[in-house]
């Protein structure tokens, strides 16, 4: 029996993790703690919101009283910590929000868990989900981020995530607190808020809007389908070794410009347009401050130790993702208009 607290469960990755746990493990109780910021949308969980083993709690991970009450009320045994501010551009314009949520919020969760578990750590786990961006930037060679790569964060976002990783590890070493960490590459797939590259550009292509690419579009990212990530989280939750870190990557490196061109051609094909039509929307803009050149994950540890490998190729995953956004135009409309947030703000008004 597990009573699992998932933080940020109304967000993109969190909603896929919640759905997998609720449907795969009916004997578990799953509690979703989410502040419902702009990126948290309960529409992402409509299909399981009435499940008997699912509970939603609106609140912030920095709220010590609330988090402590959640642990006590729901007798939490496991935490999957996904709640985070995660958009680099937003971190550049307002770094302190990222410090408060990602570093202070994580520290509060750790302390609340430690206090509630009262140093009885048998059958307990604090699973912290992080990012490959804490490792910094790779050169344009065959090098990869491993679990031993030194941290070198380059943005306020990645610095705040690096700080939270260090705090989680400090609890492991200082208190023998039961933790595990995973660092993943760029996620994509259904339900992603359209501030991130793939859903933003799919929406822009559908609406004939400009596709602004940073610099020359030469930056490289390793893309991981969100359902593959949810599968990896499931495996690490159940079989990961306490105190360990696991890198999760999609084995899908693409330059930004090649990715955008593929999106253009994929959407054109789906909409019956002549190939190349949407490429006319591409423009190049001033590069982002501190823009990391390349991320790429060595995921051999999770493969060798736990038997996980990604199922999706990028072409397959992107085609499926485009189909989802085309078939869920009402969801996309509500998200881009902000109507979803007005609805849930009213429903959960304090």
N, C-alpha and C positions, 0 to 999 in steps of 0.2 A: 504494500500500500504506500502510495506517495501522494502527498499534498504539495503541489508544485505552484510556486508563485512565479509567474512570468511578468516581468516589467516591460512596459512598452508593447504590450500584446495587441494593441489596436493599430500599430504601425505596419509598415510593409513587411519586414522579415518576421516580426512578432506575430502577425496574424496568421502567417503560414505555419509557424511553429505551434501556435495555439490549436489550429485546426488539426494538425497531425496528431498532437497529443490527445485531444478530446476524442477524436474518432478512432485512434489506434489503441487507446488505453482507457476503456470505459470504467475500469476499476480505480483509476486515479482521479483525484479532485484537482482541477486546474483553476487557479485564480489569476485573473488578468488585472494588473494594476497599471493604469494609464492616465496621464494628466489630460489627454485629449487636446494636445496642442494642434497646430495646423496640420501636422503630419500624422496625427492619430485619428482614425476614422472607423467607427464601429460598423459602418456599412461593409467593411472588409470581412466581418464575422457574422453577417446576417444568417448564414446557413446553419450556424451552430449556436446561436445566441440563447436558444431555449434548451440546450442539452442539459441533462441532469447533473453532469459532472463539471459544469462550467459556471463560474461566477465572475462578474465584472465589478471592479471597484474603481471609481474615479478618484485620482489623487496624484500627488507629486512625490517622487522618491526622496526629495529633500525634507519632507514632513516627518519628523521623528515620531511624533505621537501617532499619526495615521499608520505609518509603516509598522510600528510596534503592535498596534491594534490588529492589523491584518495578520501578522504572524500568530498572535494569540488566538484570534477568532477562528482562523482557518487551520490552526495547528500545522503550520508550514514546515515541511521536512526538506524541501529542495527549492532552490532559486535558480531560474534562468534569467539572467540580467541582460536585457536588450535595450532598455530605455536609454536614449542618448540624443543629444543634438548632434547631427551628423553631416550637415551641408557645409563644405569648406568655404564657399563664398559668404555664407552668413557668419561664419566664425571670424572672417577677416573684418567684417563690418561691426561685429559685436562680440568680442572674445569672452567677456565675463559671463554671458549666458551659458557658454560651453563649460567654463570652469565650474559654475554652480551646479549644472545638471550632471556633467560627466565625472567630475572629480568629487565634489561635495556630496552629490546624490549617491554615488557609489559607496563612498565612505559611510554615509548614513545607513545604507542597506547592510553593509558588512557589520556595523556595530549592532544594529537591531537584530540581525540573525544571530550574532554571537551571544547577545544578552538573552534572547529567547531560548536558544539551544543550551544555554548555561553550561558550556564546555562539555556537554554530552554530544559528541560529534558522530556517534555510530549511526549509520544509515542517513547521514545528512550530506548535503552538497551545495556549494555556492558556485554556480557555473557563470562565468563572466565572458560575454561575447564581445570581442574587440575587432580591430581592423588591421589590415596589412600596412596602412599608412603610418603606423607608429615606427616602422622600420626606415622611413625616409624614402630616398629615391635611388633607383638602380641606373647603371649605364646601359647603353644600347648594345649589350653583349649577351652572353648566355647565362649570366649570373641570376640567381634566384634568392628570394627571402627564405631562410630556414628558421627554425625555432631558436637557433643560436645567434641569429643576426642581431647586432647591437642596435639599440633604439636610436633613431635620429629624426624625430618629428620635425616637419617643416612648416606646419600651419597651426593656428590656435586650436583647430579641431583635433588634429593628430596629437598635439602636445597634451590636450586635456584627456584624450584617450590613453596616451602613454602614462600619464599620472595615475589614472584609475587602474591600469594594469599593475603598476608598481605597488599601489596600495593593496590590491588583492593579493599579490605575492608576499607582501610584508605580513599580512595576516596569516598566511601559510607558515612562514618561517618563525614568526614571533609567537603565535598562539597555537600552532599546529591545526589551524582552522582548515576545514576540508574544502579546497577550491580546485577548480580546473578552468583553464582559459583557452579560448580559440581565437585565432586571428584570421579573418577571411578577406578574400579579394572582392572586387566590385560586384554587387548583386544586381540582378535584373529579373523581370518577370511580371506577372499580373499584380495589380493593386499598388504599384509604386507611385508615390506622390510625384506629380509632373514638375518638379524642380530639378530632378536628376536627368542626366543626359538622354537616356533612351526614351522614357515616357514623354519628356519635354519635346524631343524632336519628332517622335511619332505624332504627337498632338499638333505640332507646328506643320508637319507635312500634310496631315489631314486637312488643316485649315489654310494651307497655302501661305504660311508665314515664313519669315526668314529663319535660316539655320545658322546661327553665329558660332563659328568654330574658333576656339582660342589659338592664337599664334598661327602656326602652319599646320596644325592638326597632327603633329608628329608624336605627341605624347602617347605612351603605350599603357594599356590596362589589361589585366587578366579578369575575364568576366565569368561569374558564377551564377548559374540559375538558382533562384531563391528556393525552389523545391529541392534541389540538390543540397543546398545549405541546411534546410530544415531536416533532411535525412541525416546529414552529418551531425547536427546538434543532437538529434535523437540517439544516435550511436554513442556519441561522447557522453551524454547524460547517463546512459546505462552501462557503458563499458570503459569509459575513459579512466585513466589512473589518476588518483588524487595528487595534486601538486604539479601536474604536467600541463604543458602547452601544446596545442595542436594547430598547425596551419591548415586552412581549408582553401583550396584554389580550384578554378574551373578548367585549367590547362587550355585556356582560350585567350591568347594574347592578340590584341588588335590595336593598331594605331587609331586615334580618334577619327581621322579623316576617312580611313578605310571603313570603319564602323558606320559613319554617317552615310557614306555612299551605299553601303549594303542596306541600311535602313531605307534610304530613298528608293532603291530598286525593289525592295521587298514590299513596301507600301504601294508603289506604282503597280506592281504585279497583282497585288490583292485587290486594288481598286480599278483594275483594267485600264490603267494609263500606259502610254508609251514609255518604255524604259528610258530613263534619263530625264524625264520631265521634272521630277522633284529635285534632281541635282542642281537645277538652276537656282534653287533657293539657298544654296550654300554660300556663305560669306565668311571672311576671316576677320577676326577682331583682335584688339590688343590682348596679349597673353595675361593670364591671371597672375597676381602676385604670388611668388613662392611656388609656382606650379611644378610639382614633381614630374620628372621626365618619364619614369617607367616604374611600374609595379609588376612583379611576377612572383608567384608562390611556388615553393617546393612542397608539395603535399604528400611526399613519400612516407612520412611518419604515420599519418593517419591511415594511409593505405596499408603499410606493413604491420602496424600494431592493431588496428581496428577493422581493417578490411573495407574501408570506404573509398570509392572512386566516383567521380561525377558521371551521371547518366547522359546528360545533354551535351551535344555538340552546340557550338554557338549558333550556327545556321538554323538548326532545328529549334533551339530555344527562342531565337529571335522571331522566327516565323510564327511560332505559337504565341509569343507575346504580342506581336502585331495583331494577330487574330483576336486576342482577348480585348485589346483596346478598341478595335473596330466593332466588336460585338457588345461592348459595354460603354456605349457612348453616353448613356445617362449618368453612369458613375463618373466618367471623365468630366462631363459638364458640371456635375455637382461639386466635384473637387476643385476645378479651376475657378468656379464662381464663388466658392466658399459657403455655399448653401448648406452643406453637410455640417459645417462647424456651428452655424447659427442654430440648426435643429438640435444638436446634442448639447450645446451650451445651455439652451433653454430647458431641455429634458433633465440635465444634471445640475441645474442652478442651485447653489448652496444658499 
